[in-house]
Amino acid sequence: MIEYFFSCPHCWQEISMLLDPAYSQTYVEDCEVCCNPIEITVQFEDGELLHFEAKEIGQ
């Protein structure tokens, strides 16, 4: 697992998530600060993070 820091697209606070480099996926997780849902897209190749996107649902 790797810890990744980014800004919430709702409240702009810096938050972190643990990402599993074994999986590329898209899922929804609530912000730990404002509790709004965030669509997370992560893409890994050979254990390296190639792409990370955090966006508001429906954007």
C-alpha distances in whole Angstrom, upper triangle without the diagonal:
4,7,10,13,16,19,20,23,25,25,24,22,19,16,12,10,6,5,5,6,9,10,13,14,16,16,18,17,19,19,18,22,24,23,24,22,20,19,16,16,13,14,12,14,14,10,11,11,15,16,15,17,18,22,24,25,28,28
4,6,10,13,17,18,21,23,23,21,20,16,14,10,8,5,5,7,7,11,12,13,15,16,17,18,16,18,18,17,20,23,22,23,21,19,18,15,15,12,13,12,14,14,10,10,10,13,14,13,15,16,20,23,24,27,26
4,7,10,14,15,18,20,20,18,16,13,10,6,6,5,6,9,10,14,14,15,16,17,16,17,15,16,15,14,17,20,19,20,19,17,17,14,15,13,14,14,17,17,13,13,11,15,14,12,15,15,18,21,22,26,25
4,7,10,12,15,18,17,15,14,10,8,5,5,6,7,10,11,15,15,14,15,15,15,16,14,15,14,14,16,18,18,18,17,15,15,12,12,11,13,13,16,17,14,12,10,13,12,9,11,11,15,18,20,23,22
4,7,10,13,15,14,12,10,7,6,4,7,9,10,14,15,18,18,17,17,17,17,16,14,15,12,12,13,16,16,17,16,14,15,12,14,13,15,16,19,21,17,15,13,15,13,10,11,11,14,17,19,22,21
4,7,9,12,12,9,8,5,6,6,8,11,12,16,17,20,19,18,17,16,16,15,13,13,11,12,12,14,15,15,14,12,13,11,13,13,15,17,20,22,19,17,14,15,13,9,9,8,11,13,16,19,17
4,6,9,8,5,5,4,6,8,11,14,15,19,20,23,22,20,19,17,17,15,13,13,10,11,11,12,13,13,13,11,13,12,14,15,18,20,23,26,23,21,17,18,15,12,10,8,10,12,15,18,16
4,5,6,5,6,6,7,9,11,15,16,19,21,24,22,20,18,16,15,13,11,10,7,9,9,9,10,9,10,8,10,11,13,15,19,21,25,27,24,22,19,20,16,13,11,7,8,9,12,15,14
4,6,6,8,10,11,13,14,18,18,22,23,25,23,21,19,16,15,13,12,11,9,12,11,10,12,9,10,7,10,11,13,16,19,22,25,28,26,24,20,20,16,13,10,7,6,6,10,12,10
4,6,8,11,12,14,16,19,20,24,26,28,25,23,21,18,17,14,13,10,8,11,10,8,9,7,9,8,11,13,16,19,22,25,29,31,29,27,23,24,20,17,14,10,8,7,10,12,11
4,6,9,10,14,16,20,21,25,27,29,27,26,23,21,19,16,14,12,9,10,8,7,10,9,11,11,14,16,19,21,24,27,30,33,30,28,24,25,22,18,16,12,12,11,14,16,15
4,6,9,12,15,18,20,24,25,28,26,24,23,20,19,17,15,13,10,12,10,10,12,11,13,12,15,15,18,19,22,25,28,30,28,26,22,23,20,16,14,11,11,11,15,17,16
4,6,10,13,17,19,22,24,27,26,25,23,21,20,17,15,13,9,9,7,9,12,12,14,13,16,16,19,20,23,25,28,30,27,25,22,23,20,17,15,13,13,14,17,20,19
4,7,10,14,16,20,21,24,23,22,21,20,19,17,15,13,10,10,9,11,13,14,15,13,16,15,17,18,21,22,25,27,24,22,19,20,18,15,14,12,14,15,18,21,20
4,7,11,13,17,19,22,21,20,19,18,16,15,12,11,8,7,8,10,12,13,13,12,14,13,15,16,19,20,24,25,22,20,18,19,17,14,13,11,13,15,17,21,20
4,7,9,13,15,18,18,17,17,16,15,14,11,12,9,9,11,13,14,15,14,12,14,12,14,14,17,17,21,22,18,17,15,17,16,12,13,11,14,16,18,22,21
4,6,10,12,15,14,14,14,14,12,12,9,11,10,10,12,15,14,15,14,12,12,10,12,11,14,15,18,20,16,16,13,16,14,11,12,11,14,16,17,21,21
4,7,10,12,12,13,13,14,13,14,12,13,13,13,16,18,17,18,16,14,15,12,13,11,14,13,17,17,14,14,12,15,15,12,14,14,17,19,20,23,23
4,6,9,8,9,10,11,12,13,12,15,15,15,18,20,19,19,17,15,14,10,10,8,10,10,13,14,11,11,9,12,12,10,12,13,16,19,20,23,22
4,5,6,8,10,12,13,15,14,17,18,19,22,24,22,22,20,17,16,13,12,9,10,9,12,12,9,10,10,13,13,12,15,16,19,22,22,25,25
4,5,7,10,13,15,17,17,20,21,21,24,26,25,25,22,19,18,14,12,9,8,6,8,8,5,7,7,10,11,12,15,17,20,23,23,26,25
4,7,10,13,15,18,18,22,23,24,27,28,27,26,23,21,19,16,14,11,10,7,8,8,6,9,10,12,14,14,17,19,22,25,25,27,27
4,6,10,12,15,16,20,21,22,25,26,24,24,21,18,16,13,11,8,7,7,9,10,9,11,10,12,12,12,15,16,19,22,21,23,23
4,7,10,14,15,19,20,22,25,26,24,23,19,16,14,10,8,5,4,5,8,11,10,10,9,10,9,10,12,14,16,19,19,21,20
4,7,10,12,16,18,20,23,23,21,20,16,14,10,8,6,6,7,9,12,14,13,14,12,12,10,10,11,12,14,16,16,17,18
4,7,10,13,15,18,21,20,18,16,13,10,7,6,4,6,9,12,15,18,17,16,14,14,11,10,9,10,11,13,12,14,14
4,7,10,13,15,18,18,15,14,10,8,6,5,7,9,12,15,18,20,19,19,16,17,14,12,11,10,11,12,11,13,14
4,7,10,13,15,14,12,10,6,5,5,6,9,11,15,18,21,24,21,21,18,19,16,13,11,9,10,10,8,11,13
4,7,9,12,12,9,8,6,5,7,7,11,13,16,19,22,24,22,22,19,20,17,14,12,10,11,11,10,14,15
4,6,9,8,5,5,4,6,9,10,14,16,19,22,26,28,25,24,21,23,20,16,14,11,11,10,11,14,15
4,5,6,5,5,6,7,10,11,14,16,20,22,26,28,25,24,21,22,19,16,14,10,11,10,12,16,16
4,6,6,8,10,10,14,14,17,18,22,24,27,29,26,25,22,24,22,18,17,13,15,14,16,19,20
4,6,8,11,12,15,16,19,21,24,26,30,32,28,27,24,26,23,20,18,15,15,14,16,20,20
4,6,9,11,14,16,19,21,25,27,31,33,30,29,26,27,24,20,18,14,14,12,14,17,18
4,6,9,13,14,18,20,24,26,30,32,29,28,25,27,24,20,18,14,14,12,13,16,17
4,7,10,12,16,19,23,25,29,31,29,28,24,25,22,18,16,12,11,8,9,12,13
4,7,9,13,16,20,22,26,29,26,25,22,23,19,16,13,10,9,7,7,10,12
4,6,10,13,16,19,23,26,23,22,19,19,16,12,10,6,6,5,6,10,10
4,7,10,13,17,20,23,21,20,17,17,14,11,8,6,5,6,6,9,9
4,7,10,13,17,20,18,17,13,14,10,7,6,5,7,9,10,12,12
4,7,10,14,17,15,14,11,11,8,6,5,7,9,12,12,14,13
4,7,10,13,12,11,7,8,6,5,7,9,12,15,15,17,17
4,7,10,9,8,6,5,5,7,9,12,15,18,19,20,19
4,7,6,5,5,5,7,9,12,15,18,22,22,24,23
4,5,5,7,7,10,12,16,19,22,25,25,27,26
4,6,9,10,13,15,19,22,25,28,29,30,29
4,7,9,12,13,17,20,23,26,27,29,28
4,6,9,11,15,18,21,25,26,28,26
4,6,7,11,14,17,21,22,24,23
4,7,10,14,17,21,22,23,21
4,7,10,13,17,18,19,18
4,7,10,14,15,17,16
4,6,10,12,14,12
4,7,9,12,10
4,6,8,7
4,6,6
4,6
4
